Amino acid sequence: MEQVSMKQHCHEHMHRYVLARTKDGWCTDGFVEHVDDEYVCLAVLCEGPGRDDRAFGPYPYFGTPFARPPLYPYPYYPRRYFARQVFPLAALLGLSLLPFY
């Protein structure tokens, strides 16, 4: 898409939950927060510091005898937050609306 039409397309999806794809193959989902002449900002949901369920950490699982105790006792978990991801409009391949339940 041309940069002007991509800006219009992003502006139409303002404050909606989208999947952004770039020309180099990067995909991320988030809310369109801001659009200007050169960039689009997405608010991407992140976990608390040091917590990533997809990663394999150096510590064993909590059920083993040598496991570290959890940082937050059940049912309290670290708060999630939104981080700002900035993409240049020239690098965007497209936006897709995603259902947000």
C-alpha positions in Angstrom: 0.0 0.0 0.0 1.0 3.6 -0.5 2.0 5.5 2.6 -0.9 7.9 2.4 -3.5 5.1 2.0 -1.8 3.2 4.8 -2.2 6.2 7.1 -5.9 6.5 6.2 -6.3 2.7 6.8 -4.7 3.0 10.2 -6.7 6.1 11.0 -9.9 4.1 10.2 -8.9 1.4 12.8 -8.0 3.9 15.6 -8.6 2.5 19.1 -9.3 -1.0 17.7 -7.6 -4.3 18.4 -5.5 -5.2 15.2 -2.8 -7.4 14.0 0.0 -5.4 12.3 2.2 -7.1 9.7 5.4 -5.5 8.5 7.3 -6.1 5.2 10.1 -7.9 7.0 7.7 -10.5 8.5 7.1 -9.1 12.0 3.6 -9.5 13.3 2.2 -8.0 16.5 -1.2 -7.4 18.0 -2.4 -4.4 19.9 -4.6 -1.4 19.9 -4.0 1.5 17.4 -3.1 4.3 19.7 -1.8 7.1 17.5 -1.2 7.8 13.8 0.8 10.6 12.2 2.4 11.2 8.8 5.3 8.8 9.4 4.5 6.4 12.2 1.7 4.3 13.8 1.8 3.6 17.5 0.3 0.4 18.9 -0.5 -0.3 22.6 0.8 -3.9 23.0 -0.2 -5.9 26.1 2.9 -7.0 28.1 3.3 -9.2 31.2 4.9 -7.9 34.4 8.6 -7.6 34.7 10.4 -10.9 34.5 7.4 -13.0 33.5 7.1 -14.6 30.1 5.1 -17.8 29.8 6.6 -18.6 26.4 10.2 -18.6 27.6 12.1 -21.4 29.2 13.8 -20.0 32.3 16.9 -21.2 34.1 14.8 -22.3 37.1 12.8 -25.6 37.3 9.1 -25.7 37.6 7.5 -24.8 40.9 6.5 -28.4 41.6 10.1 -29.8 41.9 12.0 -29.8 45.2 14.6 -27.2 44.2 12.1 -24.8 42.7 12.1 -21.1 43.6 9.0 -19.9 45.4 6.7 -17.7 43.3 7.1 -14.0 43.5 3.3 -13.5 44.0 1.3 -15.9 46.1 -1.9 -17.4 44.6 -4.3 -15.8 43.5 -2.2 -12.6 43.1 -0.3 -12.2 39.9 1.8 -9.3 38.6 -0.1 -6.6 36.8 -0.1 -6.6 33.0 0.6 -3.3 31.3 0.5 -1.8 27.8 3.8 -0.9 26.1 4.0 1.4 23.1 5.3 -0.2 19.9 6.1 2.3 17.1 6.1 1.2 13.4 6.9 3.3 10.4 4.1 3.5 7.9 6.4 2.7 5.1 7.3 -0.7 6.7 3.6 -1.7 7.3 2.2 -4.4 5.0 -1.3 -4.3 6.5 -3.6 -4.2 9.4 -6.2 -6.9 10.2 -9.0 -6.5 12.7 -9.0 -9.1 15.5 -11.9 -10.0 17.8 -11.5 -8.7 21.3 -13.5 -10.6 23.9 
